[in-house]
Amino acid sequence: MAQPWDLVFFTGSGRVGKIIARAAADTLTPVVLELGGKSPVVVDKDLPDLTTMANRIAWGKTINAGQTCVAPDYMVCHKDQVENVSKAIVSRLDFMFGKDPSQSDFSRIVSTQHAQRLYDMIVEAEKGGAQVLCGGSAKCDPTNKYIAPTVIAKAPKGSRVLTEEIFGPILVIREVDDMSQAIQTVNDMEGTPLAIYIFTSNKAVCDKVLDRCPSGGAIRNDVLLHFAANLPFGGLGTSGYGNAHSDWSWRTFTHERAFMFKPCHPAFEFGDIRYAPYAKYGGNSGKAFIALIKLLPNIPVLNTRLIWTSIGMVGLGYGMAAFGPAGVRTGLADLIDSASGVLRSVAAGLR
């Protein structure tokens, strides 16, 4: 990072992202940060299909054992649906990985250090009176980098599962009275989430959450998939800045350099209005120049093939209209002859 780079693209934690950004500032190197945060799942009382929703949330929470930057971190659920949704998610986890996920193809945690961190978070929540709906510390083996898929309700306020990005297969469910409280709960969390996932059959509810909860990206009725879609992917605030993926990767890693070619000819000087003395034209030459810059359209680069094609089409139409089919050749020849003379004169003047 001591070297001057054209661009630095970093994916990782906010802590390291700050180090990268500070180091890049010394060489004025532009940076794109793709960080993370606590991405919420917001569940309305007006549910889409329950089983499909539970499958998607369970999948998003457990793919790569929850070790993705866009994994659902916690769920805010309307009180009228919290029991049904909780049971459905536990049921789908059981269907996907069986009664003992350690014997399935469930992923392991990347390191024993990170597994121990997740284990300690679960233990802290359990000691604080959290309700474990499935999984839990008793079913984990951090020494062998295994953390069981765990669903927790009623986590104690201030516990690490509510304050830190989990980055593991632990889903915390928080109950709210209505969508206004759900929005307040999301916005009370520290930082800006990389993603927000809204499950509702009511478009107006989705729009309300989107309007009031900032995030890097968002999906209605699914999770994670915007990461792989033809969409700009990136964070906002503490979850990063800049975009990538698809066309946006090309834009991010490309400098858009402005270039202009201006014909050096008196015809394009417009009465020397941009040059001193500025008292000419009644003292309005400066204003006239500024107005000219703003109002004149861009002068396109002449494309010879396009010009001759256009001339041909005009000549064809002119011949048909004036002389009928027999006069097309004569009209086209006359128009090309006249246009050639004009173009030669213009080209000579622009050199």
C-alpha positions as semicolon CSV with decimal commas, in nm:
position;residue;x (nm);y (nm);z (nm)
1;M;0,000;0,000;0,000
2;A;0,303;0,231;0,014
3;Q;0,314;0,218;-0,367
4;P;0,095;0,444;-0,586
5;W;-0,171;0,230;-0,752
6;D;-0,429;0,327;-1,012
7;L;-0,703;0,170;-0,798
8;V;-0,731;-0,053;-0,493
9;F;-1,032;-0,284;-0,462
10;F;-1,067;-0,437;-0,116
11;T;-1,314;-0,694;0,014
12;G;-1,311;-0,769;0,385
13;S;-1,393;-0,630;0,726
14;G;-1,459;-0,271;0,816
15;R;-1,160;-0,271;1,050
16;V;-0,916;-0,363;0,773
17;G;-1,106;-0,142;0,526
18;K;-1,020;0,162;0,739
19;I;-0,651;0,064;0,735
20;I;-0,658;0,026;0,356
21;A;-0,833;0,361;0,308
22;R;-0,588;0,545;0,535
23;A;-0,286;0,395;0,358
24;A;-0,429;0,474;0,015
25;A;-0,485;0,837;0,114
26;D;-0,108;0,893;0,144
27;T;-0,064;0,827;-0,230
28;L;-0,407;0,963;-0,333
29;T;-0,497;0,618;-0,461
30;P;-0,871;0,572;-0,526
31;V;-1,028;0,287;-0,329
32;V;-1,337;0,070;-0,365
33;L;-1,437;-0,097;-0,038
34;E;-1,673;-0,395;-0,031
35;L;-1,718;-0,458;0,341
36;G;-2,018;-0,607;0,518
37;G;-2,229;-0,537;0,822
38;K;-2,545;-0,675;0,975
39;S;-2,779;-0,736;0,682
40;P;-3,136;-0,773;0,812
41;V;-3,429;-0,982;0,697
42;V;-3,754;-0,789;0,747
43;V;-4,067;-1,009;0,757
44;D;-4,409;-0,848;0,730
45;K;-4,735;-0,991;0,864
46;D;-4,853;-1,028;0,502
47;L;-4,629;-1,317;0,405
48;P;-4,548;-1,459;0,066
49;D;-4,549;-1,840;0,050
50;L;-4,417;-1,953;0,390
51;T;-4,224;-2,265;0,285
52;T;-4,054;-2,092;-0,006
53;M;-3,959;-1,800;0,216
54;A;-3,821;-2,028;0,488
55;N;-3,618;-2,223;0,231
56;R;-3,464;-1,904;0,098
57;I;-3,376;-1,761;0,438
58;A;-3,231;-2,094;0,559
59;W;-3,027;-2,127;0,240
60;G;-2,895;-1,771;0,259
61;K;-2,797;-1,812;0,622
62;T;-2,615;-2,143;0,577
63;I;-2,449;-2,127;0,235
64;N;-2,076;-2,156;0,307
65;A;-2,180;-2,179;0,673
66;G;-2,295;-1,818;0,668
67;Q;-1,950;-1,692;0,570
68;T;-2,056;-1,450;0,297
69;C;-2,068;-1,072;0,314
70;V;-2,434;-1,065;0,208
71;A;-2,560;-1,342;0,438
72;P;-2,876;-1,257;0,637
73;D;-2,745;-1,157;0,978
74;Y;-3,065;-1,126;1,180
75;M;-3,439;-1,129;1,121
76;V;-3,697;-0,872;1,229
77;C;-4,038;-1,041;1,219
78;H;-4,392;-0,918;1,280
79;K;-4,532;-1,062;1,604
80;D;-4,830;-1,218;1,425
81;Q;-4,598;-1,437;1,217
82;V;-4,289;-1,488;1,432
83;E;-4,393;-1,834;1,558
84;N;-4,491;-1,964;1,214
85;V;-4,178;-1,827;1,050
86;S;-3,945;-1,956;1,321
87;K;-4,089;-2,306;1,302
88;A;-4,073;-2,304;0,923
89;I;-3,705;-2,204;0,918
90;V;-3,612;-2,470;1,175
91;S;-3,808;-2,728;0,974
92;R;-3,628;-2,638;0,651
93;L;-3,287;-2,654;0,820
94;D;-3,374;-2,999;0,947
95;F;-3,483;-3,100;0,596
96;M;-3,162;-2,966;0,439
97;F;-2,906;-3,100;0,685
98;G;-3,081;-3,362;0,899
99;K;-3,096;-3,397;1,276
100;D;-2,717;-3,393;1,298
101;P;-2,577;-3,145;1,043
102;S;-2,221;-3,239;1,143
103;Q;-2,273;-3,565;0,956
104;S;-2,402;-3,390;0,644
105;D;-2,217;-3,187;0,380
106;F;-2,263;-2,873;0,590
107;S;-1,961;-2,641;0,551
108;R;-1,700;-2,581;0,818
109;I;-1,575;-2,247;0,947
110;V;-1,263;-2,109;0,782
111;S;-1,046;-2,123;1,099
112;T;-1,059;-2,246;1,457
113;Q;-1,020;-1,885;1,573
114;H;-1,332;-1,777;1,390
115;A;-1,520;-2,092;1,502
116;Q;-1,431;-2,013;1,863
117;R;-1,556;-1,657;1,820
118;L;-1,895;-1,785;1,692
119;Y;-1,914;-2,043;1,970
120;D;-1,849;-1,773;2,232
121;M;-2,125;-1,558;2,084
122;I;-2,375;-1,843;2,118
123;V;-2,266;-1,919;2,476
124;E;-2,300;-1,553;2,574
125;A;-2,653;-1,538;2,433
126;E;-2,751;-1,861;2,607
127;K;-2,620;-1,739;2,942
128;G;-2,816;-1,416;2,894
129;G;-3,144;-1,609;2,863
130;A;-3,178;-1,642;2,486
131;Q;-3,411;-1,908;2,352
132;V;-3,231;-2,157;2,126
133;L;-3,473;-2,293;1,866
134;C;-3,219;-2,523;1,703
135;G;-2,847;-2,584;1,719
136;G;-2,680;-2,414;2,015
137;S;-2,340;-2,439;2,181
138;A;-2,391;-2,801;2,291
139;K;-2,399;-2,912;1,927
140;C;-2,091;-2,715;1,817
141;D;-1,729;-2,831;1,797
142;P;-1,511;-2,520;1,747
143;T;-1,190;-2,725;1,774
144;N;-1,287;-2,899;1,450
145;K;-1,425;-2,573;1,301
146;Y;-1,786;-2,691;1,322
147;I;-2,063;-2,454;1,425
148;A;-2,413;-2,602;1,405
149;P;-2,687;-2,409;1,224
150;T;-2,836;-2,214;1,512
151;V;-3,155;-2,013;1,541
152;I;-3,188;-1,787;1,845
153;A;-3,485;-1,588;1,976
154;K;-3,501;-1,333;2,256
155;A;-3,129;-1,261;2,255
156;P;-3,033;-1,031;2,543
157;K;-2,989;-0,665;2,460
158;G;-2,626;-0,574;2,403
159;S;-2,517;-0,932;2,334
160;R;-2,258;-0,987;2,059
161;V;-2,506;-1,161;1,829
162;L;-2,699;-0,830;1,820
163;T;-2,404;-0,591;1,796
164;E;-2,139;-0,764;1,582
165;E;-2,152;-0,893;1,227
166;I;-2,201;-1,266;1,282
167;F;-2,046;-1,408;0,962
168;G;-2,153;-1,760;1,050
169;P;-2,456;-1,995;1,061
170;I;-2,635;-1,815;1,346
171;L;-2,971;-1,648;1,283
172;V;-3,115;-1,416;1,547
173;I;-3,491;-1,354;1,537
174;R;-3,629;-1,029;1,678
175;E;-4,003;-0,977;1,728
176;V;-4,169;-0,641;1,649
177;D;-4,523;-0,507;1,679
178;D;-4,546;-0,351;1,332
179;M;-4,339;-0,237;1,035
180;S;-4,269;0,102;1,189
181;Q;-4,097;-0,073;1,480
182;A;-3,918;-0,302;1,233
183;I;-3,782;0,001;1,049
184;Q;-3,675;0,162;1,376
185;T;-3,501;-0,160;1,484
186;V;-3,304;-0,179;1,160
187;N;-3,205;0,187;1,173
188;D;-3,102;0,163;1,539
189;M;-2,832;-0,089;1,449
190;E;-2,486;0,057;1,413
191;G;-2,374;0,122;1,056
192;T;-2,540;0,076;0,718
193;P;-2,611;-0,281;0,605
194;L;-2,466;-0,416;0,282
195;A;-2,809;-0,563;0,198
196;I;-3,164;-0,570;0,326
197;Y;-3,408;-0,851;0,250
198;I;-3,780;-0,771;0,268
199;F;-4,038;-1,051;0,270
200;T;-4,391;-0,929;0,211
201;S;-4,679;-0,973;-0,030
202;N;-4,755;-0,602;0,004
203;K;-4,562;-0,376;-0,234
204;A;-4,644;-0,066;-0,030
205;V;-4,475;-0,222;0,276
206;C;-4,166;-0,301;0,073
207;D;-4,152;0,054;-0,062
208;K;-4,186;0,194;0,289
209;V;-3,891;-0,011;0,416
210;L;-3,679;0,081;0,114
211;D;-3,757;0,451;0,158
212;R;-3,667;0,457;0,526
213;C;-3,385;0,204;0,560
214;P;-3,063;0,282;0,369
215;S;-2,853;-0,012;0,250
216;G;-2,602;-0,106;-0,017
217;G;-2,855;-0,328;-0,197
218;A;-3,196;-0,482;-0,139
219;I;-3,420;-0,768;-0,250
220;R;-3,789;-0,830;-0,204
221;N;-3,883;-1,192;-0,124
222;D;-3,537;-1,346;-0,168
223;V;-3,180;-1,324;-0,042
224;L;-2,826;-1,300;-0,186
225;L;-2,924;-1,320;-0,554
226;H;-2,857;-0,953;-0,633
227;F;-2,491;-1,040;-0,577
228;A;-2,490;-1,249;-0,898
229;A;-2,743;-1,051;-1,103
230;N;-2,671;-0,789;-1,368
231;L;-2,688;-0,513;-1,109
232;P;-2,442;-0,275;-0,943
233;F;-2,314;-0,440;-0,625
234;G;-2,162;-0,236;-0,347
235;G;-2,200;-0,096;-0,001
236;L;-2,304;0,233;0,154
237;G;-2,139;0,407;0,446
238;T;-1,990;0,152;0,685
239;S;-2,060;-0,133;0,440
240;G;-1,830;0,023;0,182
241;Y;-1,840;0,242;-0,125
242;G;-1,811;0,196;-0,500
243;N;-1,975;-0,064;-0,725
244;A;-1,870;-0,374;-0,914
245;H;-2,006;-0,679;-1,100
246;S;-2,122;-0,695;-1,462
247;D;-2,097;-0,362;-1,646
248;W;-2,014;-0,183;-1,324
249;S;-1,684;-0,371;-1,286
250;W;-1,578;-0,235;-1,626
251;R;-1,674;0,116;-1,520
252;T;-1,498;0,086;-1,185
253;F;-1,170;-0,036;-1,333
254;T;-1,177;0,208;-1,626
255;H;-1,093;0,578;-1,620
256;E;-1,332;0,779;-1,836
257;R;-1,094;1,030;-1,991
258;A;-1,248;1,332;-2,161
259;F;-1,112;1,422;-2,506
260;M;-1,217;1,697;-2,743
261;F;-1,120;1,782;-3,101
262;K;-1,198;2,139;-3,204
263;P;-1,145;2,246;-3,568
264;C;-0,897;2,535;-3,574
265;H;-1,081;2,765;-3,816
266;P;-1,221;3,121;-3,798
267;A;-1,572;2,983;-3,856
268;F;-1,558;2,838;-3,502
269;E;-1,441;3,159;-3,333
270;F;-1,789;3,317;-3,332
271;G;-1,670;3,672;-3,367
272;D;-1,382;3,634;-3,117
273;I;-1,625;3,666;-2,828
274;R;-1,404;3,469;-2,587
275;Y;-1,100;3,692;-2,630
276;A;-1,016;4,027;-2,466
277;P;-1,105;4,306;-2,475
278;Y;-1,437;4,210;-2,320
279;A;-1,602;4,551;-2,372
280;K;-1,696;4,462;-2,729
281;Y;-2,056;4,383;-2,820
282;G;-2,177;4,627;-2,559
283;G;-1,981;4,454;-2,281
284;N;-2,172;4,130;-2,331
285;S;-1,905;3,921;-2,503
286;G;-1,832;3,723;-2,184
287;K;-2,200;3,647;-2,128
288;A;-2,240;3,555;-2,492
289;F;-1,947;3,313;-2,474
290;I;-2,087;3,140;-2,165
291;A;-2,430;3,112;-2,330
292;L;-2,267;2,974;-2,644
293;I;-2,082;2,703;-2,448
294;K;-2,405;2,595;-2,278
295;L;-2,638;2,611;-2,577
296;L;-2,438;2,485;-2,874
297;P;-2,484;2,114;-2,942
298;N;-2,185;1,881;-2,964
299;I;-2,026;1,882;-3,309
300;P;-2,012;1,516;-3,416
301;V;-1,715;1,358;-3,587
302;L;-1,797;1,325;-3,957
303;N;-1,853;0,962;-4,051
304;T;-1,797;0,932;-4,426
305;R;-1,992;0,609;-4,468
306;L;-2,287;0,745;-4,275
307;I;-2,282;1,068;-4,478
308;W;-2,283;0,894;-4,816
309;T;-2,554;0,654;-4,703
310;S;-2,770;0,946;-4,594
311;I;-2,707;1,130;-4,920
312;G;-2,799;0,819;-5,114
313;M;-3,126;0,775;-4,925
314;V;-3,217;1,142;-4,976
315;G;-3,131;1,120;-5,346
316;L;-3,337;0,806;-5,385
317;G;-3,637;0,969;-5,224
318;Y;-3,593;1,286;-5,425
319;G;-3,573;1,098;-5,757
320;M;-3,880;0,887;-5,682
321;A;-4,083;1,189;-5,577
322;A;-3,980;1,418;-5,862
323;F;-3,938;1,192;-6,163
324;G;-4,069;0,848;-6,072
325;P;-3,859;0,531;-6,103
326;A;-3,699;0,647;-6,432
327;G;-3,561;0,963;-6,273
328;V;-3,407;0,804;-5,963
329;R;-3,064;0,765;-6,124
330;T;-3,059;1,124;-6,253
331;G;-3,173;1,274;-5,921
332;L;-2,924;1,070;-5,718
333;A;-2,635;1,164;-5,948
334;D;-2,719;1,535;-5,929
335;L;-2,745;1,526;-5,547
336;I;-2,415;1,338;-5,504
337;D;-2,239;1,582;-5,739
338;S;-2,366;1,881;-5,541
339;A;-2,288;1,721;-5,202
340;S;-1,934;1,632;-5,310
341;G;-1,858;1,993;-5,384
342;V;-1,992;2,106;-5,046
343;L;-1,798;1,841;-4,853
344;R;-1,474;1,925;-5,033
345;S;-1,516;2,291;-4,939
346;V;-1,593;2,208;-4,573
347;A;-1,298;1,967;-4,547
348;A;-1,060;2,225;-4,690
349;G;-1,174;2,481;-4,434
350;L;-1,137;2,248;-4,133
351;R;-0,776;2,149;-4,193
